[in-house]
């Protein structure tokens, strides 16, 4: 029976992934040819390249880690208990996000487009339920939570079966993939699906018509669950971490060589734009994503399996921080981009201030109160254990001495 003890390296990696999301979104106002909710007058090639690199693996890593978290949860609860917990942790914060957290982002964007009213004049339009960008109802960056909720609902029967004794043979057979370099076979379903469907179904984040990416992200989550289910697979990622990092680096160099030299498909390979070999050319993107994820997981398992007294606080803060961070960034960036400071100073100020403000909101207004903990998907606050009462030794009464006659 395998242990369900939490692996601290996954907690550290989740924290780093969320920090990467903060750095990514803080750079978005300065992106080239990629307008965001709030945009600086001048763009930055350096920040655009930094954002592009982070975008190759940041959400992929989060979905993979979410798969491992699902394994830890379902291992300790029944399928019904798992679903109840996921509803509490995902559905409620998603509603709060749509109607409370995201509207200020849309309002700031509308101000840049010429809207003159106050936020309270704008806010009722959120309840018209007209989807963004034509309307003002959206989940924006919280699409991740929406997709995760649907995945957990769909996969709960498989999750429940996989952690039961009935799946012991299946789990044992997974160890075959942990031998040598076979762990890389886990990438094939994702690479094949993406390469064959991405041109037909571009990404929308709308859930209902996002056919390519809906399955794409699901496969990252499912692979994370399977790797947690069979620990030998995680051991294999650790052993092969140098190969994963080396291949990820080479693959990234190839992708950037094509981008920086404006080389199209027909200039690189001797076939047409929609030739039968086109999927093999497209495969460089999902393959690159998997290599970065495998490298990060492998190095994390090797060097981050250590506890720290701050880790429990960080673990609780990560999820509310993710929910808050983009709204804080958009509000701060709305004012910062109007200044005459350099792009570098603007970026550092937006990233640093957004981090501090998001953490203060969490620490002062979310963490201490039961209702806000519920609304932001946190566990209920555990009552502090009362210190054991000290046992006071009561001296035995001294008997009067009896004089010997």
C-alpha positions as CSV (number, residue, x, y, z in Angstrom):
1,X,0.0,0.0,0.0
2,X,1.6,3.2,-1.1
3,X,1.8,6.2,1.2
4,X,-0.4,9.3,0.8
5,X,2.1,11.5,2.7
6,X,2.1,14.9,1.0
7,X,5.2,15.5,-1.1
8,X,6.6,18.9,-0.2
9,X,8.4,19.4,-3.4
10,X,5.0,19.6,-5.2
11,X,3.9,22.3,-2.8
12,X,7.1,24.3,-3.5
13,X,6.6,23.8,-7.3
14,X,3.0,24.9,-7.1
15,X,4.1,28.1,-5.3
16,X,6.8,28.8,-7.9
17,X,4.3,28.1,-10.7
18,X,1.9,30.7,-9.2
19,X,4.8,33.1,-8.8
20,X,5.5,32.5,-12.5
21,X,1.9,33.4,-13.4
22,X,2.3,36.7,-11.4
23,X,5.5,37.5,-13.4
24,X,3.8,36.6,-16.6
25,X,0.7,38.7,-16.1
26,X,2.8,41.6,-14.9
27,X,4.6,41.6,-18.2
28,X,1.5,41.5,-20.3
29,X,1.0,45.3,-20.5
30,X,4.3,45.5,-22.3
31,X,3.8,42.7,-24.8
32,X,4.4,43.2,-28.6
33,X,1.5,42.6,-30.9
34,X,-0.6,41.0,-28.2
35,X,-3.0,43.6,-26.6
36,X,-4.1,42.9,-23.0
37,X,-6.7,44.5,-20.7
38,X,-4.3,47.4,-20.0
39,X,-1.4,48.3,-22.3
40,X,1.7,50.5,-22.0
41,X,2.3,52.9,-24.8
42,X,5.7,51.4,-25.5
43,X,6.3,47.6,-25.7
44,X,9.3,45.5,-24.7
45,X,11.0,42.8,-26.7
46,X,12.7,41.4,-23.6
47,X,9.5,41.1,-21.5
48,X,7.7,39.7,-24.5
49,X,10.2,37.0,-24.8
50,X,10.2,36.3,-21.1
51,X,6.4,36.0,-21.3
52,X,6.6,33.7,-24.3
53,X,9.0,31.4,-22.5
54,X,6.8,31.2,-19.4
55,X,3.7,30.6,-21.5
56,X,5.4,27.4,-22.9
57,X,4.9,25.5,-19.6
58,X,3.3,27.6,-16.8
59,X,-0.3,26.4,-17.1
60,X,0.9,22.9,-18.2
61,X,2.8,22.6,-14.9
62,X,-0.2,23.8,-12.9
63,X,-2.5,21.2,-14.5
64,X,0.0,18.5,-13.9
65,X,0.4,19.4,-10.2
66,X,-3.4,19.7,-9.9
67,X,-3.6,16.1,-11.1
68,X,-1.3,15.1,-8.2
69,X,-3.4,17.1,-5.8
70,X,-6.5,15.2,-7.0
71,X,-4.7,11.9,-6.2
72,X,-3.9,13.0,-2.7
73,X,-7.5,14.1,-2.1
74,X,-9.3,11.1,-3.5
75,X,-6.8,8.8,-1.7
76,X,-8.0,10.1,1.6
77,X,-11.7,10.4,0.9
78,X,-14.5,8.5,-0.9
79,X,-15.5,9.6,-4.4
80,X,-18.5,11.4,-3.0
81,X,-16.3,13.2,-0.4
82,X,-13.9,14.2,-3.1
83,X,-16.7,15.7,-5.2
84,X,-18.1,17.6,-2.2
85,X,-14.7,19.0,-1.4
86,X,-14.0,20.0,-5.1
87,X,-17.4,21.7,-5.3
88,X,-16.4,23.7,-2.2
89,X,-12.9,24.5,-3.3
90,X,-13.6,25.2,-7.0
91,X,-17.3,26.1,-7.7
92,X,-17.8,28.6,-4.9
93,X,-14.6,30.6,-5.6
94,X,-15.4,30.5,-9.3
95,X,-18.7,32.3,-8.7
96,X,-17.0,34.8,-6.4
97,X,-14.4,35.4,-9.1
98,X,-17.0,36.0,-11.9
99,X,-19.1,38.4,-9.9
100,X,-16.6,40.0,-7.5
101,X,-13.0,39.6,-8.5
102,X,-13.1,39.8,-12.3
103,X,-15.4,42.8,-12.9
104,X,-12.8,45.4,-11.8
105,X,-10.5,44.1,-14.5
106,X,-13.2,44.5,-17.2
107,X,-14.1,48.0,-15.9
108,X,-10.4,49.1,-16.1
109,X,-10.3,47.8,-19.7
110,X,-13.5,49.7,-20.6
111,X,-12.0,52.9,-19.2
112,X,-9.1,52.5,-21.6
113,X,-11.7,52.1,-24.3
114,X,-13.4,55.4,-23.5
115,X,-16.0,54.4,-20.9
116,X,-16.8,57.4,-18.6
117,X,-19.1,56.0,-15.9
118,X,-18.2,54.9,-12.4
119,X,-17.6,51.3,-11.4
120,X,-21.1,51.2,-9.8
121,X,-22.6,52.4,-13.1
122,X,-20.7,49.7,-14.9
123,X,-21.3,46.8,-12.4
124,X,-25.0,45.9,-13.2
125,X,-23.9,45.1,-16.8
126,X,-22.1,42.1,-15.4
127,X,-25.5,40.5,-14.7
128,X,-26.6,40.9,-18.3
129,X,-24.6,37.7,-18.8
130,X,-23.4,38.8,-22.2
131,X,-20.0,37.1,-22.6
132,X,-16.8,39.1,-22.8
133,X,-15.4,40.7,-24.9
134,X,-18.7,41.9,-26.4
135,X,-20.2,41.9,-22.9
136,X,-18.9,42.3,-19.4
137,X,-19.4,38.8,-18.0
138,X,-16.3,36.6,-17.9
139,X,-14.1,34.4,-15.7
140,X,-10.9,35.8,-17.3
141,X,-7.9,34.1,-15.6
142,X,-10.2,31.9,-13.6
143,X,-10.8,29.8,-16.6
144,X,-8.3,27.4,-15.0
145,X,-10.6,26.9,-12.1
146,X,-13.6,26.3,-14.4
147,X,-11.7,23.7,-16.4
148,X,-10.4,22.0,-13.3
149,X,-13.9,21.7,-11.8
150,X,-15.2,20.0,-15.0
151,X,-12.2,17.7,-15.2
152,X,-12.7,16.5,-11.6
153,X,-16.4,15.9,-12.2
154,X,-15.7,13.9,-15.3
155,X,-12.8,11.9,-13.9
156,X,-14.1,11.2,-10.4
157,X,-15.3,7.6,-11.3
158,X,-11.8,6.9,-12.7
159,X,-10.1,8.5,-9.7
160,X,-12.2,6.5,-7.3
161,X,-11.4,3.2,-9.2
162,X,-7.7,4.0,-9.5
163,X,-7.1,4.3,-5.8
164,X,-9.1,1.2,-4.9
165,X,-7.8,-2.3,-4.5
166,X,-9.5,-3.3,-7.8
167,X,-6.9,-1.2,-9.7
168,X,-3.8,-2.8,-8.1
169,X,-3.0,-4.6,-11.3
170,X,-3.3,-1.4,-13.4
171,X,-1.1,0.5,-11.0
172,X,1.5,-2.3,-11.0
173,X,1.6,-2.3,-14.8
174,X,2.3,1.4,-14.8
175,X,5.7,0.7,-13.3
176,X,6.7,-0.6,-16.8
177,X,6.7,3.0,-18.0
178,X,9.1,4.0,-15.2
179,X,12.0,1.9,-16.6
180,X,14.7,3.5,-18.5
181,X,13.4,6.3,-20.7
182,X,9.9,4.9,-21.2
183,X,8.4,7.7,-19.1
184,X,8.5,9.9,-22.2
185,X,5.8,7.7,-23.8
186,X,3.4,9.5,-21.5
187,X,3.7,12.6,-23.7
188,X,2.4,10.9,-26.9
189,X,-1.4,11.2,-26.4
190,X,-1.0,14.9,-25.7
191,X,1.4,15.6,-28.5
192,X,-0.8,13.7,-31.0
193,X,-4.0,15.3,-30.0
194,X,-2.7,18.8,-30.0
195,X,-0.9,18.4,-33.4
196,X,-4.0,17.0,-35.1
197,X,-6.6,19.4,-33.7
198,X,-5.1,22.8,-32.9
199,X,-5.5,24.2,-36.4
200,X,-9.2,23.1,-36.4
201,X,-10.0,24.4,-32.9
202,X,-8.0,27.5,-31.7
203,X,-7.9,28.2,-28.0
204,X,-10.9,30.1,-26.6
205,X,-10.9,29.5,-22.8
206,X,-14.7,29.3,-23.2
207,X,-15.0,25.6,-22.2
208,X,-18.0,24.8,-24.4
209,X,-16.2,25.2,-27.8
210,X,-12.6,24.8,-26.8
211,X,-12.2,21.2,-28.1
212,X,-8.5,21.1,-28.7
213,X,-7.4,22.7,-25.5
214,X,-10.1,21.1,-23.3
215,X,-8.7,17.7,-24.0
216,X,-5.1,19.0,-24.1
217,X,-5.2,20.4,-20.5
218,X,-7.2,17.3,-19.3
219,X,-4.3,15.1,-20.5
220,X,-1.8,17.1,-18.4
221,X,-4.0,16.7,-15.3
222,X,-4.6,13.0,-15.9
223,X,-0.8,12.4,-16.4
224,X,-0.1,14.2,-13.1
225,X,-2.6,11.9,-11.4
226,X,-1.1,8.8,-12.9
227,X,2.4,9.8,-11.9
228,X,1.3,10.3,-8.3
229,X,-0.6,7.0,-8.5
230,X,2.6,5.2,-9.4
231,X,5.5,6.8,-7.5
232,X,8.0,4.9,-9.7
233,X,7.0,7.3,-12.5
234,X,8.0,10.3,-10.3
235,X,11.3,8.6,-9.6
236,X,11.9,8.2,-13.3
237,X,11.3,11.9,-13.9
238,X,13.9,12.6,-11.2
239,X,16.4,10.2,-12.8
240,X,15.9,11.6,-16.3
241,X,15.8,15.3,-15.2
242,X,19.0,16.3,-17.0
243,X,17.8,14.7,-20.3
244,X,14.5,16.5,-20.0
245,X,16.1,19.8,-19.3
246,X,18.6,19.4,-22.1
247,X,15.9,18.4,-24.6
248,X,13.7,21.3,-23.4
249,X,16.5,23.7,-24.0
250,X,17.3,22.5,-27.5
251,X,13.6,22.4,-28.4
252,X,13.2,26.0,-27.2
253,X,16.2,27.1,-29.2
254,X,14.6,25.5,-32.3
255,X,11.3,27.2,-31.7
256,X,12.9,30.6,-31.2
257,X,15.2,30.2,-34.2
258,X,12.1,29.8,-36.4
259,X,10.3,32.7,-34.7
260,X,13.2,35.1,-34.7
261,X,14.0,34.5,-38.4
262,X,10.3,34.6,-39.4
263,X,10.6,31.2,-41.0
264,X,7.2,29.7,-42.1
265,X,6.4,26.1,-42.4
266,X,6.9,26.0,-46.1
267,X,10.3,27.6,-45.8
268,X,11.5,25.0,-43.3
269,X,10.2,21.8,-44.8
270,X,9.5,20.8,-48.4
271,X,5.7,20.4,-48.2
272,X,2.6,22.5,-48.4
273,X,0.9,24.5,-45.6
274,X,-1.6,21.7,-44.8
275,X,0.5,18.6,-45.9
276,X,0.1,15.3,-44.0
277,X,3.4,16.1,-42.4
278,X,2.2,19.3,-40.9
279,X,1.2,17.7,-37.5
280,X,4.8,16.6,-37.0
281,X,5.9,20.2,-37.4
282,X,3.3,21.4,-35.0
283,X,4.3,18.8,-32.4
284,X,7.3,20.9,-31.3
285,X,5.0,23.0,-29.1
286,X,3.4,20.3,-26.9
287,X,6.6,18.3,-26.8
288,X,8.5,21.4,-25.6
289,X,5.8,21.9,-22.9
290,X,6.1,18.3,-21.7
291,X,9.9,18.5,-21.6
292,X,9.9,21.6,-19.4
293,X,7.2,20.1,-17.1
294,X,9.2,16.8,-16.7
295,X,12.4,18.8,-16.1
296,X,10.8,21.0,-13.4
297,X,9.2,18.0,-11.7
298,X,12.4,16.0,-11.8
299,X,14.6,18.8,-10.4
300,X,11.9,19.7,-7.8
301,X,11.8,16.1,-6.5
302,X,15.6,16.1,-6.3
303,X,16.1,19.4,-4.5
304,X,12.8,20.6,-3.0
305,X,11.7,17.7,-0.9
306,X,12.2,19.6,2.3
307,X,9.9,21.1,4.9
308,X,9.9,24.6,6.2
309,X,7.8,26.2,8.9
310,X,6.5,28.7,6.4
311,X,5.3,26.1,4.0
312,X,1.9,25.6,5.6
313,X,1.2,29.3,5.4
314,X,2.3,29.4,1.8
315,X,0.1,26.4,0.9
316,X,-2.9,28.1,2.3
317,X,-2.1,31.4,0.5
318,X,-1.4,30.1,-3.0
319,X,-5.0,29.5,-4.1
320,X,-6.5,32.8,-2.9
321,X,-3.4,34.6,-4.2
322,X,-4.0,33.1,-7.7
323,X,-7.7,34.2,-7.6
324,X,-6.7,37.8,-6.6
325,X,-3.5,38.5,-8.4
326,X,-4.6,39.4,-12.0
327,X,-7.2,41.9,-10.8
328,X,-4.6,43.6,-8.5
329,X,-2.2,43.7,-11.5
330,X,-4.7,45.2,-13.8
331,X,-5.7,47.9,-11.3
332,X,-2.1,48.9,-10.6
333,X,-1.0,48.7,-14.2
334,X,-3.9,51.0,-15.2
335,X,-2.2,53.8,-13.4
336,X,1.5,52.8,-13.8
337,X,1.4,52.7,-17.6
338,X,0.4,56.4,-17.6
339,X,3.7,57.4,-16.0
340,X,6.9,58.4,-17.8
341,X,9.1,55.9,-16.0
342,X,11.2,53.3,-17.9
343,X,9.6,50.0,-18.9
344,X,11.9,48.1,-16.5
345,X,10.9,50.2,-13.5
346,X,7.2,49.9,-14.4
347,X,7.4,46.2,-14.6
348,X,9.3,45.8,-11.3
349,X,6.8,48.1,-9.6
350,X,3.7,46.3,-11.0
351,X,5.1,42.9,-10.1
352,X,6.4,43.8,-6.7
353,X,3.4,45.9,-5.6
354,X,0.9,43.4,-6.9
355,X,2.6,40.6,-4.9
356,X,2.6,42.7,-1.7
357,X,-1.0,43.9,-2.1
358,X,-2.3,40.4,-3.0
359,X,-0.6,39.0,0.1
360,X,-1.9,41.7,2.4
361,X,-5.5,41.2,1.1
362,X,-5.1,37.5,1.8
363,X,-3.5,37.9,5.2
364,X,-5.8,40.7,6.5
365,X,-9.2,40.0,4.9
366,X,-9.3,36.4,3.8
367,X,-7.2,34.2,6.1
368,X,-8.7,35.3,9.5
369,X,-12.4,34.9,8.7
370,X,-14.5,31.8,8.2
371,X,-16.8,33.3,5.5
372,X,-13.9,34.6,3.3
373,X,-12.0,31.3,3.7
374,X,-15.1,29.5,2.3
375,X,-15.5,32.0,-0.5
376,X,-11.9,31.7,-1.6
377,X,-11.8,27.9,-1.4
378,X,-9.8,27.5,1.8
379,X,-10.1,24.9,4.4
380,X,-12.1,25.9,7.5
381,X,-9.9,27.2,10.3
382,X,-8.9,24.5,12.7
383,X,-9.3,25.4,16.4
384,X,-6.0,25.7,18.1
385,X,-5.2,22.8,20.3
386,X,-5.4,23.8,24.0
387,X,-2.1,23.3,25.8
388,X,-2.2,20.4,28.2
389,X,-2.9,21.6,31.7
390,X,0.2,21.4,33.7
391,X,0.1,18.8,36.5
392,X,0.9,20.6,39.7
393,X,2.5,18.3,42.2
394,X,0.7,18.7,45.5
395,X,2.9,17.9,48.4
396,X,1.6,15.2,50.7
397,X,0.5,16.6,54.1
398,X,3.3,16.3,56.6
399,X,2.4,14.1,59.5
400,X,3.3,15.4,62.9
401,X,6.4,13.8,64.2
402,X,5.7,11.5,67.1
403,X,8.3,11.8,69.8
404,X,9.7,8.5,70.9
405,X,9.1,7.9,74.4
